[in-house]
Amino acid sequence: MTVLTRYVLKEFLRLFGLCLATFVALYLLVDFFERMDKFYKHGAAVSLVVRYFLYKIPLIVVQVAPIATLISSLLSLGLLTRHNEIVVMKAGGVNLNRVIAPVLAVSIGVVLFTWILGEYVAPYTNRESISIMNERIRGKTPRHLRQRENMWVRGRDEIYNIQVFDPVTAAMSGITVLQFDADFKLKGRIDADRARWSGEGWLFADGVIRMFDPGGQIGMERFAERMIELPEGPDAFREIVRDTEEMSFRELFRHVRRIREEGYDATRYLVDLHSKLSLPMLNLITVLVGIGFALRSERGGGMIKSVVQSLGVGLVYYLLFSSCLALGHSGAMPAFLAAWAPNILFATLGTVMVATIKR
């Protein structure tokens, strides 16, 4: 590693660490004041409050890292420009590619780091922070143990409508089970007042079974109590759909596939699935834009101007990104474009700006 590379890396990493720490601290401070009344109202212990915010840090890092890379690249290279170090390098025969390369290499590392953090750490810690807030501080029943009402569940060959399901006792009331054949034609229907899990199967009570044959005949049988074999056990009805921020890319991918297999619209989740890849990639794109702004002229306009430029570019991106996601969630824009269009636009801008810099 050359002296020049070490020098550029040192300046960029120092500013990146400072920017990242500042944005994380500001995020936590704002979040604390927004939730302070809840902490006071429920008499939350200091240890729980600290744990709540510690568990939020990985997700915050993933979200604010792109703006930190933008500002640190613009400041580090902008200061070199302002102090005429870029001019001296050019006069000494140094190609600007040697100055840019270390910053791009670090940004690629940040892309990988934030993706790993968002895939393997942030979903778990975000679930824990939500659990602490709702269950430990506010005293709510855990989500997987809350009574659920008016459920519609798609099974392997069945569709269930359950008026009330108690996940603790695995008991239902007001049950309708629609059974279908391989061609998705209705072949049977079960209606019952109550059902409970016996450990080996579902024990239905006070119900009626209707069977539909291809000829249009309907067979009906009433029962007081009967064991009925169904493919789904209690866990199929206890399953809680988490927010996308609580799922990794793989979990969300499986969730999208399951929704599609069940015949439902997965557009909203598909948009969020693509955004889990597009957001980490933004760390590289913002560096391109930052380099382009920092090296456009032989003399920079000062640190304040650089910070204002960075914040302006970041604000424009996040407004565009949020708008595209909203359009994607509503179905007005294809899921891929909703998550990637802002990245493609800013990547094009950054690439053009870097390519037209005088070497």
C-alpha positions as CSV (number, residue, x, y, z in Angstrom):
1,M,0.0,0.0,0.0
2,T,1.5,3.3,-1.1
3,V,1.8,6.4,1.1
4,L,-0.8,8.2,-1.0
5,T,-3.3,5.3,-0.6
6,R,-2.8,5.2,3.2
7,Y,-3.2,9.0,3.4
8,V,-6.5,9.0,1.4
9,L,-7.9,6.0,3.3
10,K,-7.0,7.5,6.7
11,E,-8.8,10.7,5.9
12,F,-11.9,9.0,4.4
13,L,-12.2,6.4,7.2
14,R,-11.8,9.0,9.9
15,L,-14.5,11.2,8.5
16,F,-16.7,8.2,7.8
17,G,-16.5,7.0,11.4
18,L,-17.3,10.5,12.6
19,C,-20.2,11.0,10.3
20,L,-21.7,7.5,11.0
21,A,-21.4,8.0,14.8
22,T,-23.0,11.5,14.6
23,F,-26.0,10.3,12.5
24,V,-26.6,7.3,14.8
25,A,-26.4,9.5,17.9
26,L,-28.8,12.0,16.3
27,Y,-31.2,9.3,15.4
28,L,-31.1,7.8,18.9
29,L,-31.6,11.2,20.5
30,V,-34.6,12.1,18.4
31,D,-36.1,8.6,19.0
32,F,-35.5,9.0,22.7
33,F,-37.4,12.3,23.0
34,E,-40.2,10.9,20.9
35,R,-40.7,7.9,23.2
36,M,-39.8,9.5,26.5
37,D,-43.4,9.9,27.5
38,K,-44.0,6.2,27.0
39,F,-41.0,5.3,29.1
40,Y,-42.2,7.6,31.9
41,K,-45.8,6.5,31.7
42,H,-45.0,2.8,32.1
43,G,-42.1,3.3,34.6
44,A,-39.6,1.7,32.3
45,A,-36.3,0.6,34.0
46,V,-33.2,2.4,32.8
47,S,-31.7,-1.0,31.8
48,L,-34.6,-1.8,29.5
49,V,-34.4,1.6,27.9
50,V,-30.7,1.2,27.2
51,R,-31.3,-2.3,25.8
52,Y,-34.1,-1.0,23.6
53,F,-31.8,1.6,22.0
54,L,-28.8,-0.7,21.8
55,Y,-30.9,-3.2,19.8
56,K,-32.0,-0.5,17.4
57,I,-28.4,0.5,16.4
58,P,-27.7,-2.2,13.7
59,L,-30.8,-1.1,11.7
60,I,-30.0,2.6,12.2
61,V,-26.4,1.9,10.8
62,V,-27.9,0.3,7.7
63,Q,-30.2,3.2,7.1
64,V,-27.7,6.1,7.7
65,A,-24.6,4.6,6.3
66,P,-25.3,5.9,2.7
67,I,-25.4,9.5,3.8
68,A,-22.3,9.0,5.9
69,T,-20.4,7.7,2.9
70,L,-21.6,10.6,0.8
71,I,-20.5,13.2,3.3
72,S,-17.2,11.6,4.1
73,S,-16.2,11.1,0.5
74,L,-17.2,14.7,-0.4
75,L,-15.4,16.1,2.7
76,S,-12.2,14.0,2.4
77,L,-11.7,14.7,-1.3
78,G,-13.1,18.2,-1.0
79,L,-10.5,19.1,1.6
80,L,-7.7,17.8,-0.6
81,T,-9.0,20.0,-3.4
82,R,-9.4,23.0,-1.1
83,H,-5.8,22.7,0.2
84,N,-4.5,22.4,-3.4
85,E,-3.2,18.9,-2.7
86,I,-5.0,17.6,-5.8
87,V,-3.2,20.2,-7.9
88,V,0.1,19.1,-6.4
89,M,-0.7,15.5,-7.2
90,K,-1.5,16.3,-10.8
91,A,1.7,18.3,-11.1
92,G,3.6,15.4,-9.8
93,G,2.1,13.1,-12.5
94,V,-0.3,11.3,-10.2
95,N,-3.5,10.1,-11.9
96,L,-6.7,10.9,-10.0
97,N,-7.7,7.3,-10.4
98,R,-5.1,6.5,-7.7
99,V,-6.8,9.0,-5.4
100,I,-10.3,7.7,-6.2
101,A,-9.6,4.0,-6.1
102,P,-9.1,3.7,-2.2
103,V,-12.4,5.5,-1.6
104,L,-14.3,3.3,-4.0
105,A,-12.7,0.2,-2.5
106,V,-13.8,1.2,1.0
107,S,-17.3,1.9,-0.2
108,I,-17.6,-1.6,-1.7
109,G,-16.5,-2.9,1.8
110,V,-19.3,-0.7,3.3
111,V,-21.8,-2.2,0.9
112,L,-20.8,-5.8,2.0
113,F,-20.8,-4.8,5.7
114,T,-24.2,-3.1,5.6
115,W,-25.7,-6.1,3.7
116,I,-24.4,-8.6,6.2
117,L,-25.6,-6.4,9.0
118,G,-29.0,-6.1,7.5
119,E,-29.2,-9.8,6.7
120,Y,-27.9,-11.5,9.8
121,V,-28.0,-8.9,12.7
122,A,-30.6,-6.1,12.1
123,P,-33.7,-8.4,11.7
124,Y,-33.0,-10.1,15.0
125,T,-32.1,-7.0,17.0
126,N,-35.1,-5.1,15.6
127,R,-37.4,-7.9,16.7
128,E,-35.8,-7.7,20.1
129,S,-36.3,-3.9,20.4
130,I,-39.9,-4.2,19.4
131,S,-40.4,-7.0,21.9
132,I,-38.8,-4.9,24.7
133,M,-41.0,-1.9,23.9
134,N,-44.3,-3.8,23.6
135,E,-43.9,-6.6,26.1
136,R,-41.4,-5.6,28.7
137,I,-42.1,-1.9,28.8
138,R,-45.8,-1.5,27.7
139,G,-46.8,-4.9,29.2
140,K,-48.5,-6.3,26.1
141,T,-49.0,-10.0,25.5
142,P,-46.4,-11.5,23.1
143,R,-47.6,-11.3,19.5
144,H,-47.6,-15.1,19.0
145,L,-49.8,-15.6,22.1
146,R,-52.4,-12.9,21.3
147,Q,-55.9,-14.0,20.6
148,R,-56.7,-13.6,16.9
149,E,-60.1,-12.9,15.3
150,N,-61.7,-13.3,11.9
151,M,-58.7,-15.2,10.4
152,W,-58.4,-16.3,6.9
153,V,-55.6,-18.9,6.4
154,R,-54.6,-20.7,3.2
155,G,-53.5,-24.3,3.8
156,R,-52.2,-27.0,1.5
157,D,-55.6,-27.9,0.0
158,E,-57.8,-25.9,2.4
159,I,-58.9,-22.4,3.2
160,Y,-59.8,-21.8,6.8
161,N,-62.0,-19.0,8.2
162,I,-61.8,-18.8,12.0
163,Q,-63.8,-16.3,14.0
164,V,-61.6,-16.6,17.2
165,F,-58.3,-18.5,17.7
166,D,-56.6,-18.8,21.1
167,P,-52.9,-19.6,20.5
168,V,-52.3,-20.5,24.1
169,T,-54.9,-23.3,24.3
170,A,-54.9,-24.0,20.5
171,A,-58.7,-23.7,20.5
172,M,-60.9,-22.2,17.8
173,S,-64.5,-21.1,17.6
174,G,-66.7,-20.4,14.6
175,I,-64.7,-22.5,12.1
176,T,-65.3,-23.0,8.4
177,V,-63.0,-25.3,6.4
178,L,-63.2,-25.3,2.6
179,Q,-61.5,-28.3,1.0
180,F,-60.4,-28.4,-2.6
181,D,-59.2,-31.0,-5.1
182,A,-56.1,-30.7,-7.3
183,D,-58.0,-28.6,-9.8
184,F,-59.0,-26.2,-7.1
185,K,-62.7,-27.3,-7.2
186,L,-64.6,-27.4,-4.0
187,K,-65.0,-30.9,-2.8
188,G,-66.0,-30.5,0.9
189,R,-66.9,-28.0,3.6
190,I,-66.8,-28.3,7.3
191,D,-68.6,-25.9,9.7
192,A,-68.3,-26.2,13.4
193,D,-68.9,-24.2,16.6
194,R,-65.6,-25.2,18.3
195,A,-62.4,-27.1,17.7
196,R,-59.4,-27.8,19.8
197,W,-56.0,-29.5,19.3
198,S,-55.8,-32.8,21.1
199,G,-52.1,-33.4,20.5
200,E,-52.8,-35.8,17.6
201,G,-55.4,-33.9,15.6
202,W,-58.2,-31.5,15.6
203,L,-61.3,-32.4,17.7
204,F,-64.3,-30.6,16.2
205,A,-67.6,-30.1,18.1
206,D,-71.2,-29.3,17.1
207,G,-70.7,-29.2,13.3
208,V,-71.7,-30.4,9.9
209,I,-69.7,-31.9,7.0
210,R,-70.8,-31.3,3.4
211,M,-69.3,-33.3,0.5
212,F,-69.7,-32.2,-3.1
213,D,-69.4,-34.8,-5.9
214,P,-68.7,-34.0,-9.6
215,G,-72.4,-34.7,-10.4
216,G,-73.6,-31.9,-8.3
217,Q,-74.9,-34.1,-5.4
218,I,-74.3,-32.8,-1.9
219,G,-73.9,-35.1,1.0
220,M,-74.4,-33.8,4.5
221,E,-73.6,-35.2,8.0
222,R,-74.0,-33.6,11.3
223,F,-71.9,-34.5,14.3
224,A,-71.6,-33.7,18.0
225,E,-67.9,-34.4,18.2
226,R,-65.5,-35.8,15.7
227,M,-61.7,-36.0,15.2
228,I,-60.9,-34.6,11.8
229,E,-57.5,-35.0,10.1
230,L,-56.2,-31.8,8.6
231,P,-52.7,-31.0,7.2
232,E,-52.2,-27.9,9.4
233,G,-51.5,-28.0,13.1
234,P,-51.7,-25.1,15.6
235,D,-48.4,-23.5,14.5
236,A,-50.0,-22.7,11.1
237,F,-52.4,-20.4,12.9
238,R,-50.0,-19.0,15.4
239,E,-47.7,-17.7,12.7
240,I,-47.3,-14.0,12.9
241,V,-46.5,-11.9,9.8
242,R,-43.6,-9.7,10.8
243,D,-42.8,-6.3,9.4
244,T,-40.3,-6.4,6.6
245,E,-37.7,-4.7,8.8
246,E,-37.9,-7.8,11.1
247,M,-37.1,-10.2,8.3
248,S,-33.9,-11.0,6.5
249,F,-33.7,-11.2,2.7
250,R,-34.1,-14.9,2.8
251,E,-37.1,-14.8,5.2
252,L,-38.8,-12.2,3.1
253,F,-38.1,-14.1,-0.1
254,R,-39.7,-17.2,1.4
255,H,-42.6,-15.1,2.6
256,V,-43.1,-13.7,-0.9
257,R,-43.0,-17.1,-2.4
258,R,-45.6,-18.5,0.1
259,I,-47.9,-15.6,-0.5
260,R,-47.7,-16.1,-4.3
261,E,-48.3,-19.9,-3.9
262,E,-51.4,-19.1,-1.8
263,G,-52.7,-16.9,-4.6
264,Y,-52.4,-13.5,-2.9
265,D,-50.9,-10.3,-4.1
266,A,-47.3,-10.0,-2.9
267,T,-46.5,-6.7,-4.5
268,R,-45.8,-4.8,-1.3
269,Y,-43.5,-7.4,0.1
270,L,-41.7,-7.8,-3.3
271,V,-40.9,-4.1,-3.3
272,D,-39.4,-4.4,0.1
273,L,-37.5,-7.5,-1.0
274,H,-35.8,-5.5,-3.7
275,S,-35.1,-2.6,-1.4
276,K,-33.1,-4.9,0.9
277,L,-30.6,-5.1,-1.9
278,S,-30.8,-1.6,-3.3
279,L,-30.2,0.2,0.0
280,P,-26.8,-1.3,0.7
281,M,-25.7,-0.7,-2.9
282,L,-26.4,3.0,-2.3
283,N,-23.2,3.2,-0.3
284,L,-21.2,2.8,-3.5
285,I,-23.5,5.1,-5.5
286,T,-23.3,8.0,-3.0
287,V,-19.5,7.8,-3.0
288,L,-19.5,8.2,-6.8
289,V,-21.7,11.3,-6.4
290,G,-19.5,12.6,-3.6
291,I,-16.3,12.2,-5.6
292,G,-18.0,13.9,-8.6
293,F,-18.9,17.0,-6.5
294,A,-15.6,17.1,-4.6
295,L,-13.4,17.1,-7.7
296,R,-15.4,19.1,-10.1
297,S,-13.1,22.2,-9.7
298,E,-9.6,22.9,-8.7
299,R,-10.6,24.6,-5.5
300,G,-13.5,23.6,-3.2
301,G,-16.0,25.9,-1.6
302,G,-15.2,25.0,2.0
303,M,-16.4,22.5,4.4
304,I,-19.8,24.1,5.0
305,K,-20.6,24.1,1.3
306,S,-19.6,20.4,1.0
307,V,-21.8,19.5,3.9
308,V,-24.8,21.4,2.5
309,Q,-24.2,19.8,-0.9
310,S,-24.1,16.3,0.7
311,L,-27.3,16.9,2.7
312,G,-29.1,18.3,-0.3
313,V,-28.2,15.3,-2.5
314,G,-29.1,12.9,0.3
315,L,-32.4,14.6,0.9
316,V,-33.3,14.5,-2.9
317,Y,-32.4,10.8,-3.0
318,Y,-34.4,9.8,0.1
319,L,-37.4,11.8,-1.2
320,L,-37.2,10.1,-4.5
321,F,-36.6,6.7,-2.9
322,S,-39.6,7.1,-0.6
323,S,-41.8,8.2,-3.4
324,C,-40.8,5.3,-5.6
325,L,-41.4,2.8,-2.8
326,A,-44.9,4.3,-2.2
327,L,-45.7,3.9,-5.9
328,G,-44.4,0.4,-5.8
329,H,-46.4,-0.5,-2.8
330,S,-49.6,0.8,-4.5
331,G,-48.8,-1.2,-7.6
332,A,-48.4,1.9,-9.8
333,M,-44.7,1.1,-10.5
334,P,-43.1,-2.4,-11.0
335,A,-41.4,-3.6,-7.8
336,F,-37.9,-3.7,-9.4
337,L,-38.1,-0.2,-10.7
338,A,-39.6,1.1,-7.4
339,A,-36.6,-0.1,-5.5
340,W,-33.8,0.4,-8.1
341,A,-34.9,3.5,-10.2
342,P,-33.4,6.0,-7.7
343,N,-30.1,4.0,-7.6
344,I,-29.9,3.8,-11.3
345,L,-30.5,7.5,-11.7
346,F,-27.9,8.5,-9.1
347,A,-25.4,5.9,-10.3
348,T,-25.7,7.3,-13.8
349,L,-25.2,10.9,-12.4
350,G,-22.2,9.8,-10.3
351,T,-20.6,7.9,-13.1
352,V,-20.9,10.7,-15.6
353,M,-19.5,13.2,-13.0
354,V,-16.5,11.0,-12.2
355,A,-15.9,10.2,-15.9
356,T,-15.8,13.9,-16.9
357,I,-13.3,14.9,-14.2
358,K,-10.1,16.2,-15.6
359,R,-7.4,13.7,-14.8
